[in-house]
């Protein structure tokens, strides 16, 4: 038996259950002659007669009954598998694979996944944090969070929010080197930054009124935003960092925002996913959840700033 014979076997099963080739043909949506040809090919393939034919009914031979008894459970199993796969697609179960950069993943994705996991206990997650832009189709990724302009591709992107880039330094650094009076004073300071990657990343270039750009030469370059934050906390210099990484540090006064009116660029944050004809329900539900959650971010940021002001008043 090989896969090519499965349609003929299914036809045979229907003939046995319906009791006639004409009735089986109606169920299968084919002609009686097509059913007869399928059965003849199957008998020739197996080298034995499977049915005793009369003018009105057919009855399985001993060999035919053996084939029916063995094959009917197999088709039942196929149906169960099909229903199981459909159920996985229509309910929030299975495994959701999500990727992001380490900084974005730890700051924003981990809390979101934790909340979503509590809402859907039958859903499993695999989080992949890497600076590399993985091939979502090849790696079997359901959703990716990415910052910056999206390249042209077959991927579909949903904008979640915009990350503000803030210049931050520790109080110790500013006590030692003083607060810059304006953006033009930044070249006199130690800058800690990630290397510029692509045209959409301006972390080493700042626009100034009356000039095109201010070119900065960071004293410390490191290709990891978490390390940039750690160096800033350690007093090694002024660092441009996305707001989602430093909100708590600013509230706790571990970092101070430098030149808050500098107007540094904003980075769009997208949730992207492969273009698929049948998108798993779990992926669509997670995307909808992310959109709703990120819409609440401005309110959360306002409350963070309000908390910071209250703490400042208590100190004085």
N, C-alpha and C positions, 0 to 999 in steps of 0.2 A: 504494500500500500504506500502511495506517495501523495503529496499535496494535490497533484493534478486530479486525483480520483475523488477528492472530497466532495465536489459538487454532485458527482454520480452517486456517492454513498448517501448524501443527504436526500437526493431524489428517491433512492431506494427506501430510505426510512419513511419518507412521506407516503410512498405507495403502500407500504406495509400497514401504516397507521390509518390511511384513508380507505384501504381495501380495494382500490381500483386506480388505474392509471389516469383516467379522465378526471376523477376527483382530485388526485394529487396534482395534475396539470393545472386545475383551477387555483389551488392553494399556491402553487409555485409561480403562477402567471405565465405559463408557457403552453405550448400545444401538446396534445397527447402523443403525437409522433416524436416530439423532442424528448418526452419522458421515455418512450420506448427505445429511442436511440441511446440515451444515457444508460439504461439498464442493460442493453445488449453489449455496449462497450465494457461495462463493469463485469458482466458475466464472462466476457472474452478475456478480460484482464486477469480475473481470478481462476479461470479455467473450470468453472462449475456453474450449474444452473441454480439460480437463487429464488426463482418464482415459478410456481405452477399457474399457468394462465388459463382462464376459462373465458367464455364470451362476456360474462358480466363482472367477475371478480378475479382477483389474484390472491394466491396464498403462498407464503414463504415455504421453501423446502427446508429440510433440516439444516443444510448449510446456510441458507438464507436467514433462518431464525437465529443461528449462532452469530452471524454477522450483525443482525439487528440488535441482539442482546448486548453485544460488545460495543457497538458504535453509538447507540442511543445515549448512554451516560456521557460519552465524550462530547456530544453536541450540547447536552445539558450543562456540562462544565464550561464549554465555550460561552454559553449564554450567561452563566454566573460571572465569568470574568468580564464580559462586556458590561453587565450591569454594575459591577464593582468599579470599573474604570469610569463609567458615566457618573456614578455616585461621587467619585473623587472629584470630578470636574464640577459638579453642581453643589458640593458641600465644601466647607472649609476644613479639609483634612489633607494629609500628605505632607510633603516637605517643600518649604519655600526657601529658595537660595537667593541671597541678597548680597551685593558687594558695594563697597564704598572705600574712600581713602581712610587711613587709620584715624585721622583727626575728626573728619566728618562722621565717621562711623561711631566712634566712641562718644562724641558729644551729642549727636542728634539721633543716630539710628538705633543705638542700644536702648535708650529710654522708650523710643517708639515701638520697637519690637517687644520689649517687656510688657507694655500696655496692651499691644495687639495679642500677644500670647495669652494674657489673662482673659481676654475676651473670647478666645477660640482654643480651648484645651486640647482639641484633636489635631491641631496644626503643629508641625515641627519646623524648626528653622535651622539654616546653616548660613552663618555670616562670614563673609570673606573680606578682610580688610587688607587692601594693597594699594600702593600708589600706581600700579600698572593698570592700564585700561584693558580689561579682559575682553575677549571675544564672547559676548553673551550667549550666542547660539552654540558655539563650539564648547563652551564651558558649562552649558546648561543652566545659565543664570536667569532667574525670573525677573528681578528688578535690580537696577544699579542707581546709586545716588552719585551725581557728578556735579562739579562746580565749573563755572566758566562757559563760554559759548560752545554749543554742540557742533561737531563736525557733520558735514553732509554724509548721511548713511541711511541704511534701511531701518535704523532704530527709531522708535517713537519716543518723544520726550514730553513730559508734563512739568511745567515750571512750578516749583513749590514755594520758593521765597528768594530773597536776595540777601546775601551776607554782606554786612558793612565791614570794610577794612578799617581797623583802628590802629593808631600808633600807640604803643604801650611800652612802659618802662617801669622798673621797680622804684620804690621810694629811695632806696639806698643809692641807686645809680643817679637819680636826679639830684640827690643831696651832694653827691660827689662831683657831678658834671654840670649841674644846673639845668633848669627847664629851658628848652629852646624858645626863643621869642617868636619865631615864625618859621615857615617851611624852608626859607633860604638859609637858616642856621643849621639844618640837619647835616650837611656835609661835614660839619665840625664835630659831629657826634659819632659814636660807635653804633653801627647799624647791624642788626642780626636779621637774616632773611633767608627765605628759600630761593634757589636760583630761578630766574625768569624762565618760564616754559611757554612757548607759543605766543601769539600776538595778543591773547586775551588776558594774560597775566601781567599786571603792571606793578608788582610789589617792589620793584627796584626803580620805578620811574613815577614821579609825582608831578601832576600839572600845577603850574603856578600862574597867578594872574599876571598878564603881560608877557609871559614866556610860554614856549611850547611845552617843555617838560624840564623837570629837575632830575638829573641823572645822579643816582646814588651808587656808591661803591661800598657794599656791605663789608664790614670787617670780618664777620663770620657768616659763611654760607653753609647751610645744611639742608639736605633734601628731605626734611621731615618737619612738618609744622609743630608736632608735639615737642620736638627737640628745640625748635625756635622758642616756643613758650617757656620751656624749662630754662633756657639760657636767659631769657628776659627776666624770669623770676629770680634768677641767680645774680642779677645785676650786671649782665654782660653788655647791655646796650639797649637801644630803642628798636622795637620789633613791630612791623606791620602784621597784624593777626586778625582773622575773622572774628566778628563779635561773638559767635556761638562758642568760641574757645575760651574767652576771657571774661564773660559776664560775671561769673562767680568770683574771679580774681579781683575784678574792679569793685564789686560789692564788699569783699573782705579786705580791700585796700592792700592786697598783695602786689597789685599793679596799679599804675596811674595812667589815665589816658592823656597822651601828649597831643597838644594842638587839636582839640576836639572839633574845631571848625575848619579843618584842613581840606575837607571835601575829597577824600580819597575815593577811588573807584569802588563800585559794588560788584560783587560776583553773583550771577544767577546760580541757583541751585536747582537741578533738574532730577526728576525720577525718570529713568529711561528703561525701556523694555523692548524685546524683539518683536517684530511684526509677525504675528501668528494668526492663522485663520481661526483657530479655536484657542483663545486665551483661557488658561485655567481660572476658575472662579476665585481661587485663593489669591492669585496675582492681582486681579481686578479689585478685589475687596481691600487688599493691602494698599494699593495705589489710592483708592478713594479715602482710606483712613489717613494716609500720609498727607494728602491734600487738605483734609479737614484739620489735621493736627497742626500743620504749618501755618494755616490761616490764623490760628490762635497765637502765633509767635509774637506779633506786634504787641498784643495785650500783655503777654508775658514779659516782653522787654520793657514796657512802660512800668509794670509792677516792680521789675528789677531796679530801674532807675529810681523809683519812689523809695524802695527799700534802702538804696544807697544814700539818698538824701536824709532819710530818718536816722541812719547810723551816723552820718556826718553831724547832724544837729545834736545827737546825744553826746558826741565827743566834745562839742563846744559848750 
